[in-house]
């Protein structure tokens, strides 16, 4: 784990939506978009770790982005989720397992979120999340969190009306 200290004002969001990303810092009003090359990342799967690493390293170098705290935010097309609020406790484990079995990743991370009166299971590609975190950590960045947009929208309903990175 990276234990470097950064000034509080240096914070970024790396938003990932399907095959592209957006990088936004709190010191800039405009995000920088990057489209993942298909030979590095496609269909929410890493095609080549080396090419993905080189691509992100080159992006950071070209845009002169210095190490800082980063929140990785996964868009709705980058996660799998299911509302499990109405499933009886006796059926919950079975239904969750059925859902996990249909997620098309080799390795997954899953978590049940309880927000207000809803319960959702969120599933992401473990290899992808770990690799993105490793790339940024390797460049001196500190990953503060990896979370999904839909979870933020449940916690902060105003985001549902108009989701923009700059509002975070």
C-alpha positions, -999 to +999 in steps of 0.1 A: +000+000+000+013+034-009+018+055+022+029+088+005+013+119+019-003+143-006-016+178+000-054+176+006-061+197-024-046+171-048-075+147-054-086+130-086-115+109-099-107+083-125-141+074-140-143+042-160-172+036-184-170+005-205-140+011-228-130+046-219-120+066-189-121+102-177-096+117-153-107+148-133-088+166-106-103+190-081-079+217-095-094+215-130-129+221-142-126+199-172-120+161-173-095+145-197-109+116-217-090+085-226-101+056-248-086+023-239-070+006-269-088-026-278-056-046-276-052-035-240-088-036-226-121-047-242-155-058-230-145-050-194-116-075-196-079-069-197-065-081-230-029-072-222-017-060-188+015-047-204-003-026-230-028-013-204+000-003-181+020+014-208-011+032-221-020+046-187+017+055-179+019+073-213-014+091-206-001+103-172+032+114-187+017+132-217-009+151-196+018+159-169-004+144-142+016+142-109+009+116-082-021+124-060-050+106-042-073+089-067-109+077-064-117+051-090-154+054-100-169+026-120-197+036-144-230+017-148-216-002-178-186-013-159-204-032-131-231-058-126-257-052-100-290-066-087-315-053-063-321-079-037-343-059-014-375-080-021-358-114-018-367-133+013-339-140+037-342-177+032-338-173-006-312-146-006-281-167-005-294-189-034-304-159-055-271-141-049-252-172-059-273-175-091-265-139-099-228-143-092-227-174-115-239-154-145-213-126-142-189-132-170-156-126-152-130-151-142-125-135-108-150-111-092-154-088-063-189-086-049-205-067-020-240-062-007-247-026-001-275-015+022-285+021+015-316+036+029-342+008+025-326-008-005-301-037-007-281-042-039-254-067-047-226-051-068-201-072-088-170-060-106-141-075-124-115-082-097-085-084-121-094-051-138-098-032-105-066-047-090-046-039-122-058-003-124-050+002-087-016-014-092-008+008-122-016+040-104+001+028-072+032+020-093+033+056-106+032+070-070-006+076-068-026+066-038-060+048-044-085+061-018-114+041-030-129+021-058-167+024-060-196+023-084-216+053-097-249+036-089-239+032-052-231+069-051-265+077-067-283+057-041-264+074-013-268+109-030-301+109-050-294+143-065-267+127-086-294+107-104-308+139-118-276+150-134-245+130-130-214+150-138-179+144-125-174+180-117-203+179-091-184+154-070 
